[in-house]
Amino acid sequence: MAFINKLKKEWFLVGMLVAIGLAVISSDLGKSGGVLHLDAVTGIGVALVFFLHGLGLSPKAIKEGISNWRLHIFIQLATFAIYPLIWVIFGSTFLAYMPSALAFGFCYLFVLPSTISSSVAMTSVGKGNVPGAIFNASLSSILGVFITPLLIQLFMGFEGAELDLMASVISISKLLLLPMIVGQLLRPYLLEFAQKHKSVVGKVDKYVILLIVYSAFCDSVANGIWSGFTISMLATSIIICFVCLLVMVHSLQWFARRFGFQQPDEVAAVFCGTKKTLAAGVPMAKVIFGADPRLGMLLLPIMLYHPIQIFYCAVLANRYAAKSAQAEQLATD
C-alpha cells in the first residue's frame, strides 16, 4: 500500500517512464504526422500552459522583488553564463564519448532558463526571498526566449545544420511569451476561476509535457535513434546531471556568501540559479529542433536533471528552513 501511495505521489515521473515505454511499442501512433497528430495537439497544449503561467503571476510580488539588483544579476549570470561555461569547457569531451544528439542534449540543458513554480516553491520552503525568486524566475523565462536560441546557435550548429535564429525567437515568442502576456492581461477576470480549479490547472503543464515526451520518443524510436544507446550511457548521463547540480549548488552558495548575501537572498539565488525548466524546455526544443528524429535523445538530459534537481533541492530547502528556525530560536532566547 505504501508503494502504491508513493507511485501516486510521484505520478509525473512514473508518467514519463510510461510515455517512453508506450513510445517503444506504439511509435507509429505518436510520431510526427501519425494517427494522433500530436504535433498539432501539443502546440495548443503548450500555449495553454503558458497562458496559465501568465494568469498565475502576481504583479505585486514581481514589483516587490524588482529593487534587489545584485540578486538579479547573480541569478541571471548563473543561469545564462556560468552554466553554459560548463559546455564551453567540457563540450568537446562530451562529443568525443557520447552520441552527438546526447552530447548536444547536455548543451541544451545548460542553456535553458530557470523554472518558475518549483524555484519559488523551494525558496518559500527554505525561508528565502520569495518576491526576489518570483521576479528572477519570471525574468529568466522571458530572457530564455531570446538567449537560449542564441546560445544554441553559438554552441551547437547541430552537425552542420544552421538555426534560423530570428525565426526561432519569433516562434518561441508566439508559443510561450504571447500566451503568457495574454494570461497576465486576463488575470483580473480569470484568476478567481483558476484558483477554484487549482487542482486541475496545476497539472495541465505536466499533462502537456507527457504528450510531448511521448511524441518525441515515438519519432526517435521510429527512426532507430536508440539502437546504439546502452545502460552504461544512461548511468553516465545520470551521474553527469547529478555532478553538475552539486557543483552549481555549492559554487553558488560559496559565491553568495562571499558577496555578502543574507540567507534569504542566498536561498533564492541557489534555487533560481541552479534549476532548469522542463516545462519550457520541452516545448522550446520542439520549436527549435522541429521534427528532428533525435529530439528524444536531445531531451534526455533535461528529463534526467528534472527529478534530480527536485529531490536534491527539496532536501536543501528543508536544511535551510531548519537553519532559519534555529536562528530565530537563538534570537528569542
LINURHU-V299559 format. One record per pair of residues at least 6 apart in sequence whose ideal C-beta (glycine too) atoms are under 8 Angstrom apart, sorted by the first residue. I is the first residue (numbers start at 1). J is the second residue. Records with the same first field share a line. If there is no record, write none. Layout:
# LINURHU-V299559
I=J ; J
This chain:
# LINURHU-V299559
7=14
12=206 ; 210
13=307
15=206 ; 210
16=209 ; 210 ; 213 ; 303
19=210 ; 211 ; 213 ; 214 ; 217
20=213 ; 214 ; 217
22=30 ; 214
23=30 ; 214 ; 217 ; 218 ; 220 ; 221 ; 296
24=217 ; 221
26=218
27=217 ; 218 ; 219 ; 221 ; 222
28=34 ; 35 ; 218 ; 222
29=35 ; 36 ; 218
30=36 ; 38 ; 214 ; 215 ; 217 ; 218
31=215 ; 218 ; 219 ; 222
32=38 ; 39 ; 215 ; 219 ; 291
33=39 ; 291
34=218
38=211 ; 212 ; 214 ; 215 ; 218
39=215 ; 291
41=211
42=208 ; 211 ; 212 ; 215 ; 283 ; 286
43=175 ; 286
45=204 ; 207 ; 208 ; 211 ; 212
46=175 ; 176 ; 208 ; 212 ; 283 ; 286
47=175 ; 179
48=179 ; 204 ; 208
49=179 ; 204 ; 205 ; 208 ; 279 ; 283
50=175 ; 176 ; 177 ; 179 ; 180 ; 183 ; 280
51=179 ; 180 ; 182 ; 183
52=183 ; 194 ; 201 ; 204 ; 205
53=116 ; 141 ; 180 ; 183 ; 205
54=179 ; 180 ; 181 ; 182 ; 183 ; 184 ; 185 ; 187
55=183 ; 184 ; 186 ; 187 ; 190 ; 191 ; 194
56=183 ; 194
57=116 ; 134 ; 138 ; 180 ; 183 ; 184 ; 187
58=134
59=184 ; 187
61=130 ; 131 ; 134 ; 135
62=131 ; 134 ; 135 ; 138
64=131 ; 135
65=129 ; 131 ; 132 ; 133 ; 134 ; 135 ; 136
66=135
68=129 ; 132 ; 265
70=259 ; 261
71=129 ; 132 ; 136 ; 261 ; 265 ; 268 ; 269
72=132 ; 135 ; 136 ; 139
74=252 ; 255 ; 256 ; 259 ; 261 ; 269 ; 273
75=114 ; 136 ; 140 ; 268 ; 269 ; 272 ; 273
76=136 ; 139 ; 140 ; 143
78=248 ; 252 ; 269 ; 273 ; 274
79=113 ; 114 ; 140 ; 272 ; 273
80=111 ; 113 ; 140 ; 143 ; 144 ; 147 ; 151
82=248 ; 251 ; 273
83=110 ; 111 ; 248 ; 276
84=110 ; 111 ; 151 ; 155
86=110 ; 244
87=94 ; 106 ; 107 ; 110 ; 111 ; 155
88=155
91=103 ; 107 ; 155
94=102 ; 103 ; 106 ; 107
95=103
98=233 ; 236
99=228 ; 229 ; 233 ; 297
100=159
101=225 ; 294 ; 297 ; 298
102=229 ; 233 ; 237 ; 297 ; 298 ; 300 ; 301
104=156 ; 158 ; 298
105=297 ; 298 ; 299 ; 300 ; 301 ; 302
106=237 ; 240 ; 301
107=152 ; 155 ; 156
108=152 ; 156 ; 281 ; 285 ; 298 ; 301 ; 302
109=241 ; 276 ; 281 ; 301 ; 302 ; 305
110=244 ; 276
111=147 ; 148 ; 151 ; 152 ; 155
112=144 ; 148 ; 276 ; 277 ; 280 ; 281 ; 284 ; 302
113=140 ; 141 ; 143 ; 144 ; 147 ; 148 ; 276 ; 277 ; 280
114=136 ; 137 ; 140 ; 141 ; 272 ; 273 ; 275 ; 276 ; 277
115=137 ; 275 ; 276 ; 277 ; 278 ; 279
116=134 ; 137 ; 138 ; 141 ; 277 ; 279
117=279
118=275 ; 309 ; 310 ; 313
119=133 ; 136 ; 137 ; 271 ; 272 ; 275
120=130 ; 133 ; 134 ; 137
122=271 ; 275 ; 313 ; 314 ; 316 ; 317
123=129 ; 130 ; 132 ; 133 ; 267 ; 268 ; 271 ; 272 ; 317
124=130 ; 133
125=314 ; 317 ; 318 ; 320 ; 321
126=267 ; 271 ; 316 ; 317 ; 318 ; 319 ; 320 ; 321 ; 324
127=263 ; 264 ; 267 ; 320 ; 321 ; 324 ; 325
128=263 ; 264 ; 265 ; 266 ; 267 ; 268 ; 271 ; 320
129=264 ; 265 ; 267 ; 268
130=268
132=264 ; 265 ; 268
133=268 ; 271 ; 272
136=268 ; 272
137=272
140=272
141=176 ; 180 ; 277 ; 280
142=177
144=277 ; 280 ; 284
145=169 ; 172 ; 173 ; 176 ; 177
146=169
148=172 ; 284 ; 288
149=163 ; 165 ; 168 ; 169 ; 172 ; 288
150=165
152=163 ; 288
153=163 ; 165
156=163
157=163
158=289
163=288
168=287 ; 288
171=287
172=284 ; 287 ; 288
175=283 ; 284 ; 287
176=280 ; 283 ; 284
194=201
205=279
208=283
209=278 ; 279 ; 282
212=282 ; 283 ; 286
213=282 ; 299 ; 303
216=282 ; 285 ; 286 ; 295 ; 296 ; 299
217=296
219=291 ; 292 ; 293 ; 295 ; 296
220=226 ; 293 ; 294 ; 295 ; 296 ; 297
221=296
222=293
223=293
225=293 ; 294 ; 296 ; 297
226=296 ; 297
229=297
237=300 ; 301 ; 304
238=304 ; 308
240=301
241=301 ; 304 ; 305 ; 308
242=308 ; 312
244=305
245=274 ; 305 ; 308 ; 309 ; 312
246=312
248=273 ; 274
249=270 ; 274 ; 312 ; 313 ; 316
252=269 ; 270 ; 273 ; 274
253=266 ; 270
256=265 ; 266 ; 269 ; 270
257=266
261=269
263=320 ; 323 ; 324 ; 327
267=317 ; 320
270=316
271=313 ; 317
274=309 ; 313
275=309 ; 313
276=302 ; 305 ; 306 ; 309
278=302 ; 303 ; 306
281=299 ; 302
282=299 ; 302
285=295 ; 298 ; 299
286=295
289=295 ; 298
292=298
